[in-house]
Each structure stands twice: as structure tokens, then as C-alpha cells.
Amino acid sequence: MPELLEVEIYRRFAHQTVGRTITSVHAPDDWFLKNTTAGELEGLLPKLKVLGTSRIGKLLLLELGTKKSIDLHLGLRFGMTGRLIVDDGAAIDQLEYSSDRNDPAWDRFGLTFDDGLMLLRDPRRLGGIELDPDTSKLGPDAWGISAADLGAALGKGRGPLKARLLDQKRIAGLGNLLVDEILWRSGFSPHRVSGELNANDNKKLAKMINVVLDELDKKGGSHQGDLQDSRSREGECPRDGAPLAREKVGGRTTYWCPNHQK
């Protein structure tokens, strides 16, 4: 967390800043700034307007410039615990598996506008700010992915399917909760060799990715999956009642049902 769905919530929330003019920059944490400095941001951003918002995977982009043209994109990454605040409201009050405290000491970056502000609040400092991030390093956005694009992303890899789906260079936006939910619903083991899926498998999996994203977006986020309440050491499969396996796959704690996921 946050995964693609949470960053899309942030993007929609950030859209209320479109048309506002930046008056100052709050960048107290040098480590949080990637390939830039507080001085550079303070020199470039004031007097620019927010012209639009966009997203690819877990990356939120603010389109900044004059009325005539976009001069640059400001990339916001939220890591595991980053939240977006605009004026007096938060896009999400509390993230799953994150602190319920609301400490301004965690404000790693901010923009002040002529009529308000935007803050990125991140307790664990795993997010970051970047000017004109290179989005070519990201795979296709998971939301709307086709069977053909999924097949190309999985390729002939010999690693586990879950690890491939989590690889942002292959497919952008999926995180631990979403991948577990998608694999559980589609009946694929997280250990399945990614390169062994055939065309029908890719079609089935691509369809399920989009179904899950559409459904959980309406429900409120990545933590609203059918598997979520069973993610515990004694958890049982909501589909068939079998004990869920809990193990590390792709470096992440994974819950899955060996009874129906093959």
C-alpha cells in the first residue's frame, strides 16, 4: 500500500489543484528528493500552474507550466505509507497496515498555492519526488492491460508468476494485495512459472486483472478484496474453506489456496 488504486484516488483528489498557481515549495527532506534538490525545485516551481494530473502505475504526475504549454512533470511516489493531503483534507484518512497517527513531522514535501496547499505525508520515507521522471522504465499500466501486453510482459521468464506481476518494469501498478487477490480469483498459483502461461491463460489473467481493479475501485481500494479478511496465519480460503498457505513469494508475504490455485 498504496497500490495503483490508491494512487488513482490520489490523482482524482489532486485534480482539484488544477488551475492553481504555485507560490512556494516545502522540501525539508533531501533524501526524499530524487535526482533533484530543494534549491532546484524552489527555483523552478513557483509561478507555475498545475495544468493537469495523470498516473502510470503507482506514479502520480502533476503537469506544470504556463497557460500555453506544459513545462515539466512533477512525479510523486508514495512508497508504502505515503498519503496525499490537499488543503484541509486527505485523499485517504488511513492506509491499510500504516500508522493511524497524523503527524506533520512526516510531511516530506509540499506545494503552497495562491489559495491552499498540497502535502505528501510519509512516515516511512519510502516515497519520493522527481522532476520529469522517466516513465519509459515502467511497464504498461495494469488497468486496461490486454492479453497481448500481459503475454509480452510475462515473456519466457522462469521466475514465479507473482514476482513477475509485481515487477513494475513489466507491469505498472500492481502490489502485494492486488496480486494475491487476482491470482486467488483466477486460480493461478503464485509459484506458477510465468513463462509457461499460454494464450488462454494470458487472456483469463488479463481479464481478471481488469475485473478486480474495476470492482475494488468501486469498493474503495486494494484492501477491499474478497481474500482480505482471510489474510492471517489461521486463514481459510473464502472459496472452498481450505487452509491458506502463508509464505514468501517474490520477496512478499503471500496468501494463497493450494487447493484451487494451480
ChimeraX attribute file (.defattr): number of C-alpha atoms within 10 A of each C-alpha:
attribute: neighborCount
match mode: 1-to-1
recipient: residues
	/A:1	24
	/A:2	29
	/A:3	23
	/A:4	27
	/A:5	26
	/A:6	24
	/A:7	27
	/A:8	22
	/A:9	17
	/A:10	23
	/A:11	21
	/A:12	14
	/A:13	18
	/A:14	22
	/A:15	16
	/A:16	14
	/A:17	22
	/A:18	15
	/A:19	16
	/A:20	18
	/A:21	23
	/A:22	22
	/A:23	18
	/A:24	18
	/A:25	21
	/A:26	16
	/A:27	20
	/A:28	13
	/A:29	15
	/A:30	14
	/A:31	16
	/A:32	21
	/A:33	20
	/A:34	14
	/A:35	11
	/A:36	14
	/A:37	18
	/A:38	16
	/A:39	10
	/A:40	10
	/A:41	18
	/A:42	15
	/A:43	12
	/A:44	13
	/A:45	21
	/A:46	16
	/A:47	17
	/A:48	21
	/A:49	23
	/A:50	26
	/A:51	22
	/A:52	19
	/A:53	21
	/A:54	16
	/A:55	19
	/A:56	19
	/A:57	23
	/A:58	25
	/A:59	26
	/A:60	23
	/A:61	24
	/A:62	25
	/A:63	21
	/A:64	24
	/A:65	20
	/A:66	14
	/A:67	11
	/A:68	7
	/A:69	10
	/A:70	16
	/A:71	15
	/A:72	17
	/A:73	21
	/A:74	19
	/A:75	21
	/A:76	24
	/A:77	20
	/A:78	26
	/A:79	19
	/A:80	20
	/A:81	20
	/A:82	29
	/A:83	26
	/A:84	25
	/A:85	21
	/A:86	21
	/A:87	14
	/A:88	8
	/A:89	11
	/A:90	17
	/A:91	17
	/A:92	16
	/A:93	12
	/A:94	15
	/A:95	17
	/A:96	13
	/A:97	11
	/A:98	15
	/A:99	12
	/A:100	10
	/A:101	10
	/A:102	13
	/A:103	11
	/A:104	12
	/A:105	9
	/A:106	18
	/A:107	22
	/A:108	24
	/A:109	22
	/A:110	19
	/A:111	20
	/A:112	19
	/A:113	22
	/A:114	11
	/A:115	11
	/A:116	15
	/A:117	19
	/A:118	22
	/A:119	21
	/A:120	23
	/A:121	24
	/A:122	26
	/A:123	21
	/A:124	14
	/A:125	18
	/A:126	14
	/A:127	23
	/A:128	22
	/A:129	26
	/A:130	19
	/A:131	19
	/A:132	15
	/A:133	17
	/A:134	9
	/A:135	14
	/A:136	8
	/A:137	11
	/A:138	18
	/A:139	19
	/A:140	22
	/A:141	19
	/A:142	23
	/A:143	21
	/A:144	15
	/A:145	17
	/A:146	18
	/A:147	18
	/A:148	12
	/A:149	19
	/A:150	21
	/A:151	20
	/A:152	14
	/A:153	20
	/A:154	22
	/A:155	15
	/A:156	13
	/A:157	13
	/A:158	13
	/A:159	15
	/A:160	17
	/A:161	24
	/A:162	26
	/A:163	19
	/A:164	22
	/A:165	26
	/A:166	20
	/A:167	18
	/A:168	20
	/A:169	16
	/A:170	21
	/A:171	23
	/A:172	25
	/A:173	29
	/A:174	27
	/A:175	23
	/A:176	22
	/A:177	22
	/A:178	28
	/A:179	21
	/A:180	24
	/A:181	23
	/A:182	24
	/A:183	23
	/A:184	24
	/A:185	20
	/A:186	19
	/A:187	18
	/A:188	22
	/A:189	20
	/A:190	27
	/A:191	15
	/A:192	16
	/A:193	18
	/A:194	22
	/A:195	18
	/A:196	14
	/A:197	18
	/A:198	11
	/A:199	13
	/A:200	10
	/A:201	15
	/A:202	19
	/A:203	16
	/A:204	14
	/A:205	24
	/A:206	23
	/A:207	17
	/A:208	17
	/A:209	23
	/A:210	17
	/A:211	15
	/A:212	21
	/A:213	22
	/A:214	14
	/A:215	14
	/A:216	18
	/A:217	17
	/A:218	11
	/A:219	12
	/A:220	14
	/A:221	24
	/A:222	26
	/A:223	22
	/A:224	18
	/A:225	20
	/A:226	15
	/A:227	22
	/A:228	17
	/A:229	13
	/A:230	16
	/A:231	19
	/A:232	12
	/A:233	12
	/A:234	10
	/A:235	20
	/A:236	20
	/A:237	22
	/A:238	16
	/A:239	13
	/A:240	10
	/A:241	11
	/A:242	14
	/A:243	18
	/A:244	21
	/A:245	19
	/A:246	16
	/A:247	13
	/A:248	11
	/A:249	16
	/A:250	19
	/A:251	11
	/A:252	14
	/A:253	13
	/A:254	19
	/A:255	29
	/A:256	27
	/A:257	25
	/A:258	17
	/A:259	16
	/A:260	16
	/A:261	16
	/A:262	14
